[in-house]
């Protein structure tokens, strides 16, 4: 019993528990919506959304579908890390979508126009995302422009700028609105699989991007938790004036933070487009959802870099699962609804933690009172026996 009490008081256990509460409630509300649309197939639909690749008929099909989910989890994880890193420093990087677009733009341009190898394209994509992030950081540091406002504006600026740059003859397919396939335009720009694709029915989209994204998550955790640099960044986020008084360069830290966040999102875009999974559509009129889905993964992961690994996989899995349901009856966007509900519920994480701590406190107090009464009764019996 004592071990259980200690577990409920543990912050890490509470983070996992509250995330599970958000997931269960999100899936439950999604199931209710499915019931309202068509009760007959609601159970099968929610099952398909949850199981995703496990619903495939053969082991080879399941392995290939899992590979596709993992290939899209890598860029989502990088966007989640971008938002998580900045949030830990007291900044809300809603501009991750624009930084993602910048990474896609320059990563593909370096690959198709400059014919650079994949690792150079990754660096170029990260640098492009970092520049866009640094713009928001500079506006925040020197003009106190809210990073949310500047981030949203840059999302749209970068969308149309990316469409313009990638519409040039050197990178666009003349017969379609998409960029040239890397397999024909520059095979050297494709991120290698290093044999990982053999584990997923030779799925060519499974590449080194997946383990690299996980390594980035570990690196970000180490920077924030184990280094002086990470401590200074968090201190700036907690109190800019106090960190300035302590001799820290608060303006520089704000710019560096958003630049690092931008680099992560930019590399995330390269992790998708340099695998050959898809091409950029130069007629795209909406901001890619990857940056916004990263918000869900960040908060569902308990604002912890390691937690975002599992949260990113879950968000991408239910998104892919939503695409498998019967579209003639249910909209595939139901998975987006569930994700958005989970994001909303993540706003109540502190409330859930307060409720858990309150319940544990009352239980401990009740147990202590019961023990005190029992001890008093034992004492009274002992004194009665002595008499």
C-alpha positions as CSV (number, residue, x, y, z in Angstrom):
1,X,0.0,0.0,0.0
2,X,2.9,2.3,0.8
3,X,4.5,1.8,-2.6
4,X,1.2,2.8,-4.3
5,X,1.0,6.0,-2.3
6,X,4.5,6.9,-3.2
7,X,3.8,6.2,-6.9
8,X,0.8,8.6,-7.0
9,X,2.9,11.3,-5.5
10,X,5.7,10.8,-8.1
11,X,5.6,13.6,-10.7
12,X,6.7,11.3,-13.5
13,X,3.9,8.8,-12.6
14,X,1.4,11.7,-12.4
15,X,2.5,12.9,-15.9
16,X,1.9,9.5,-17.4
17,X,-1.4,9.1,-15.6
18,X,-2.8,12.5,-16.6
19,X,-1.7,11.8,-20.3
20,X,-3.6,8.5,-20.1
21,X,-6.7,10.3,-18.8
22,X,-6.5,12.7,-21.7
23,X,-6.2,9.9,-24.2
24,X,-9.1,7.9,-22.7
25,X,-11.4,10.9,-22.5
26,X,-10.4,12.0,-26.1
27,X,-11.1,8.5,-27.5
28,X,-14.4,8.3,-25.5
29,X,-15.7,11.6,-26.9
30,X,-14.6,10.6,-30.4
31,X,-16.5,7.3,-30.0
32,X,-19.6,9.3,-28.9
33,X,-19.3,11.4,-32.1
34,X,-19.1,8.3,-34.2
35,X,-22.2,6.9,-32.5
36,X,-24.0,10.1,-33.3
37,X,-23.0,9.8,-37.0
38,X,-23.8,6.1,-37.4
39,X,-24.2,3.8,-34.3
40,X,-23.9,0.6,-36.4
41,X,-20.2,0.9,-37.3
42,X,-19.0,3.1,-34.5
43,X,-17.3,0.3,-32.5
44,X,-15.4,-0.9,-35.6
45,X,-14.4,2.6,-36.6
46,X,-13.0,3.5,-33.2
47,X,-11.2,0.2,-33.1
48,X,-9.7,0.9,-36.5
49,X,-8.5,4.4,-35.4
50,X,-6.8,2.9,-32.3
51,X,-5.2,-0.2,-33.9
52,X,-4.2,1.4,-37.2
53,X,-1.7,-0.9,-38.8
54,X,-2.7,-3.9,-36.7
55,X,-6.0,-4.0,-38.7
56,X,-4.2,-5.0,-41.9
57,X,-4.8,-8.5,-43.1
58,X,-1.2,-9.9,-43.4
59,X,2.0,-9.5,-41.4
60,X,3.8,-8.0,-44.4
61,X,1.0,-5.4,-44.8
62,X,1.1,-4.6,-41.1
63,X,4.9,-4.2,-41.2
64,X,4.7,-1.9,-44.2
65,X,1.9,0.2,-42.6
66,X,3.9,0.5,-39.4
67,X,6.8,1.7,-41.4
68,X,4.7,4.5,-43.0
69,X,3.5,5.6,-39.6
70,X,7.1,5.7,-38.2
71,X,8.2,7.6,-41.3
72,X,5.7,10.3,-40.5
73,X,6.3,10.1,-36.8
74,X,9.9,11.3,-37.2
75,X,9.0,14.8,-38.6
76,X,6.1,15.1,-36.1
77,X,8.5,14.3,-33.2
78,X,10.9,17.0,-34.4
79,X,8.1,19.6,-34.5
80,X,7.0,18.4,-31.0
81,X,10.6,18.8,-29.8
82,X,10.7,22.3,-31.3
83,X,7.6,23.4,-29.4
84,X,8.6,21.5,-26.2
85,X,12.1,23.1,-26.1
86,X,10.8,26.6,-26.5
87,X,8.0,26.0,-24.0
88,X,10.5,24.9,-21.4
89,X,12.1,28.3,-21.8
90,X,8.8,30.1,-21.4
91,X,8.1,30.6,-25.1
92,X,5.2,29.2,-27.1
93,X,6.6,28.4,-30.6
94,X,3.4,28.3,-32.6
95,X,5.6,29.3,-35.6
96,X,6.9,25.8,-35.8
97,X,4.8,25.3,-38.9
98,X,6.5,28.2,-40.7
99,X,9.9,26.9,-39.7
100,X,8.9,23.5,-41.0
101,X,7.9,25.1,-44.3
102,X,11.3,26.9,-44.5
103,X,13.1,23.6,-43.9
104,X,11.0,21.9,-46.6
105,X,11.7,24.7,-49.0
106,X,15.5,24.9,-48.6
107,X,16.0,21.2,-48.0
108,X,14.3,20.4,-51.4
109,X,15.9,23.3,-53.1
110,X,19.4,22.2,-52.0
111,X,18.6,18.7,-53.1
112,X,17.1,19.4,-56.5
113,X,18.7,22.7,-57.6
114,X,22.1,22.4,-56.0
115,X,22.2,18.6,-56.1
116,X,23.6,18.4,-52.6
117,X,23.9,15.1,-50.6
118,X,21.3,14.3,-48.0
119,X,23.3,15.3,-44.9
120,X,24.0,18.8,-46.4
121,X,20.3,19.1,-47.3
122,X,19.5,18.4,-43.6
123,X,21.9,21.1,-42.5
124,X,20.5,23.6,-45.0
125,X,16.9,22.8,-43.9
126,X,17.9,23.2,-40.2
127,X,19.6,26.6,-41.0
128,X,16.5,27.8,-42.8
129,X,14.2,26.9,-39.9
130,X,16.7,28.5,-37.5
131,X,16.6,31.8,-39.4
132,X,12.8,31.9,-39.3
133,X,12.8,31.1,-35.6
134,X,15.5,33.7,-35.0
135,X,13.3,36.4,-36.6
136,X,10.5,35.7,-34.1
137,X,13.1,35.7,-31.3
138,X,14.6,39.0,-32.4
139,X,11.1,40.6,-32.5
140,X,10.4,39.2,-29.0
141,X,13.8,40.2,-27.6
142,X,14.1,43.8,-29.0
143,X,10.5,44.9,-29.6
144,X,8.6,42.7,-27.2
145,X,6.5,41.3,-30.1
146,X,4.6,38.3,-28.8
147,X,6.1,35.2,-30.4
148,X,2.6,33.8,-31.0
149,X,1.6,36.7,-33.2
150,X,4.9,36.8,-35.2
151,X,4.9,33.0,-35.5
152,X,1.4,32.9,-37.0
153,X,2.2,35.7,-39.5
154,X,5.5,34.0,-40.5
155,X,3.6,30.7,-41.0
156,X,1.7,32.2,-43.9
157,X,4.6,34.3,-45.2
158,X,6.7,31.1,-45.4
159,X,3.9,29.1,-47.0
160,X,3.6,31.4,-50.0
161,X,7.4,32.1,-50.2
162,X,8.0,28.3,-50.2
163,X,5.4,27.9,-53.0
164,X,7.2,30.6,-55.0
165,X,10.7,29.2,-54.6
166,X,9.8,25.6,-55.3
167,X,7.8,26.6,-58.4
168,X,11.1,27.4,-60.2
169,X,12.1,25.3,-63.1
170,X,15.0,23.7,-61.3
171,X,12.8,21.9,-58.7
172,X,9.2,21.7,-60.0
173,X,7.9,18.9,-62.1
174,X,6.7,20.5,-65.4
175,X,3.8,18.1,-65.7
176,X,2.3,18.5,-62.2
177,X,2.1,21.0,-59.3
178,X,4.6,18.9,-57.3
179,X,8.3,19.1,-56.9
180,X,10.5,16.6,-58.8
181,X,10.8,13.2,-57.2
182,X,14.1,12.8,-55.5
183,X,14.4,9.3,-56.9
184,X,14.8,10.8,-60.4
185,X,16.1,14.3,-59.5
186,X,18.8,13.5,-57.0
187,X,19.1,10.0,-55.5
188,X,21.9,11.2,-53.3
189,X,19.6,13.5,-51.4
190,X,17.5,10.6,-50.2
191,X,18.1,9.8,-46.5
192,X,19.6,6.2,-46.5
193,X,17.7,3.4,-44.7
194,X,20.9,1.7,-43.4
195,X,19.0,-1.6,-43.6
196,X,16.1,-0.5,-41.4
197,X,13.6,-0.9,-44.3
198,X,14.2,-4.7,-44.2
199,X,12.4,-4.8,-40.8
200,X,9.3,-3.2,-42.4
201,X,8.7,-5.3,-45.5
202,X,11.3,-3.3,-47.5
203,X,9.4,-0.1,-47.0
204,X,11.7,2.5,-48.6
205,X,10.3,5.4,-46.5
206,X,11.8,3.9,-43.4
207,X,15.2,5.6,-43.1
208,X,17.8,6.9,-40.6
209,X,15.4,9.8,-40.0
210,X,13.6,7.7,-37.3
211,X,16.5,6.9,-35.0
212,X,18.0,10.4,-35.6
213,X,14.7,12.0,-34.4
214,X,14.9,9.8,-31.2
215,X,18.5,10.9,-30.7
216,X,17.5,14.5,-31.0
217,X,14.9,13.9,-28.3
218,X,17.5,12.5,-26.0
219,X,19.9,15.4,-26.8
220,X,17.3,18.0,-26.1
221,X,16.5,16.4,-22.7
222,X,20.2,16.3,-21.8
223,X,20.6,20.0,-22.8
224,X,17.7,21.1,-20.7
225,X,18.3,18.9,-17.7
226,X,22.0,18.4,-17.5
227,X,23.8,21.5,-18.8
228,X,24.5,25.1,-17.7
229,X,23.3,26.3,-21.1
230,X,19.9,24.7,-20.5
231,X,19.6,26.1,-17.0
232,X,20.3,29.6,-18.3
233,X,17.7,29.2,-21.0
234,X,15.0,28.0,-18.5
235,X,16.0,30.7,-16.0
236,X,15.4,33.3,-18.8
237,X,12.0,31.8,-19.4
238,X,11.0,31.8,-15.8
239,X,12.0,35.5,-15.2
240,X,13.7,37.6,-17.8
241,X,14.4,40.5,-15.5
242,X,15.9,38.2,-12.8
243,X,18.1,36.4,-15.3
244,X,19.3,39.8,-16.6
245,X,20.1,40.8,-13.0
246,X,22.0,37.6,-12.5
247,X,24.2,38.4,-15.5
248,X,22.6,36.3,-18.1
249,X,22.1,37.6,-21.6
250,X,18.3,37.4,-21.7
251,X,17.9,38.8,-25.3
252,X,20.4,36.5,-26.7
253,X,18.8,33.5,-24.9
254,X,15.4,34.3,-26.3
255,X,16.8,34.5,-29.9
256,X,18.9,31.3,-29.5
257,X,15.9,29.4,-28.0
258,X,13.6,30.1,-31.0
259,X,16.5,29.6,-33.4
260,X,17.1,26.1,-32.0
261,X,13.3,25.4,-32.0
262,X,13.3,26.5,-35.7
263,X,16.2,24.3,-36.6
264,X,14.4,21.3,-35.1
265,X,11.2,22.0,-37.0
266,X,13.2,22.6,-40.2
267,X,15.1,19.3,-39.9
268,X,11.7,17.7,-39.2
269,X,10.5,18.8,-42.7
270,X,13.7,17.3,-44.2
271,X,13.0,14.1,-42.4
272,X,9.8,13.8,-44.3
273,X,10.6,15.2,-47.8
274,X,14.1,13.7,-48.1
275,X,12.8,10.2,-47.6
276,X,10.8,10.4,-50.8
277,X,7.6,9.8,-48.9
278,X,5.9,12.7,-50.7
279,X,6.7,15.8,-52.7
280,X,5.8,19.4,-51.9
281,X,2.7,20.8,-53.7
282,X,3.4,24.2,-55.0
283,X,-0.3,25.0,-55.1
284,X,-0.8,24.4,-51.4
285,X,-3.0,26.9,-49.8
286,X,-3.1,25.8,-46.1
287,X,-0.3,25.7,-43.5
288,X,0.9,22.1,-43.0
289,X,-0.7,20.5,-40.0
290,X,2.6,18.9,-38.8
291,X,3.6,21.9,-36.8
292,X,0.2,22.1,-35.1
293,X,0.1,18.4,-34.4
294,X,3.4,18.9,-32.7
295,X,1.5,20.9,-30.1
296,X,-0.7,17.9,-29.3
297,X,2.4,15.6,-29.0
298,X,4.2,18.1,-26.8
299,X,1.5,18.4,-24.2
300,X,0.4,14.8,-24.4
301,X,4.0,13.9,-23.7
302,X,3.9,15.8,-20.5
303,X,6.2,18.6,-21.8
304,X,9.1,16.2,-21.6
305,X,11.4,15.4,-24.6
306,X,11.3,11.7,-24.0
307,X,7.5,11.7,-23.4
308,X,7.1,13.4,-26.8
309,X,8.5,10.3,-28.5
310,X,5.6,8.1,-27.4
311,X,3.1,10.9,-27.8
312,X,4.2,11.6,-31.3
313,X,3.8,8.0,-32.3
314,X,0.3,7.8,-30.8
315,X,-0.9,11.0,-32.5
316,X,0.4,9.9,-35.9
317,X,-1.0,6.4,-35.4
318,X,-4.5,7.6,-34.7
319,X,-4.2,10.0,-37.6
320,X,-3.3,7.2,-40.0
321,X,-6.0,5.0,-38.4
322,X,-8.5,7.7,-39.1
323,X,-7.7,7.4,-42.8
324,X,-8.6,3.7,-42.8
325,X,-12.2,4.0,-41.6
326,X,-15.2,3.8,-43.9
327,X,-15.1,7.3,-45.6
328,X,-18.6,6.8,-47.1
329,X,-20.0,6.8,-43.6
330,X,-17.4,8.6,-41.3
331,X,-15.1,11.5,-42.2
332,X,-11.4,10.7,-41.9
333,X,-11.0,13.9,-40.0
334,X,-12.5,12.2,-36.9
335,X,-8.9,11.4,-35.8
336,X,-8.1,15.1,-36.0
337,X,-11.1,15.8,-33.8
338,X,-9.8,13.3,-31.3
339,X,-6.4,14.9,-31.4
340,X,-7.9,18.3,-30.9
341,X,-9.9,17.1,-27.9
342,X,-6.8,15.6,-26.4
343,X,-5.0,18.9,-26.8
344,X,-7.9,20.7,-25.1
345,X,-7.9,18.2,-22.3
346,X,-4.1,18.6,-21.9
347,X,-5.0,22.2,-20.8
348,X,-6.5,20.6,-17.7
349,X,-3.3,18.6,-16.8
350,X,-2.6,20.8,-13.8
351,X,-6.2,20.4,-12.7
352,X,-5.8,16.6,-13.0
353,X,-2.6,16.7,-11.0
354,X,-4.2,18.9,-8.3
355,X,-7.1,16.4,-8.1
356,X,-4.7,13.5,-7.7
357,X,-2.6,15.2,-5.1
358,X,-5.7,16.3,-3.2
359,X,-7.1,12.8,-3.2
360,X,-3.7,11.3,-2.1
361,X,-3.4,13.9,0.7
362,X,-6.9,13.1,2.0
363,X,-6.2,9.4,1.8
364,X,-2.9,9.8,3.7
365,X,-4.6,12.0,6.3
366,X,-7.4,9.5,6.7
367,X,-4.9,6.7,7.1
368,X,-2.9,8.7,9.7
369,X,-6.1,9.4,11.7
370,X,-7.1,5.8,11.6
371,X,-3.6,4.7,12.8
372,X,-3.8,7.3,15.6
373,X,-7.1,6.0,16.8
374,X,-5.9,2.4,16.6
375,X,-2.8,3.3,18.7
376,X,-4.9,5.1,21.2
377,X,-7.2,2.1,21.5
378,X,-4.2,-0.2,22.0
379,X,-2.9,2.2,24.7
380,X,-6.2,2.3,26.5
381,X,-6.5,-1.5,26.4
382,X,-2.9,-1.8,27.8
383,X,-3.6,0.7,30.6
384,X,-6.9,-1.2,31.4
385,X,-5.0,-4.5,31.6
386,X,-2.4,-3.0,33.9
387,X,-5.1,-1.8,36.3
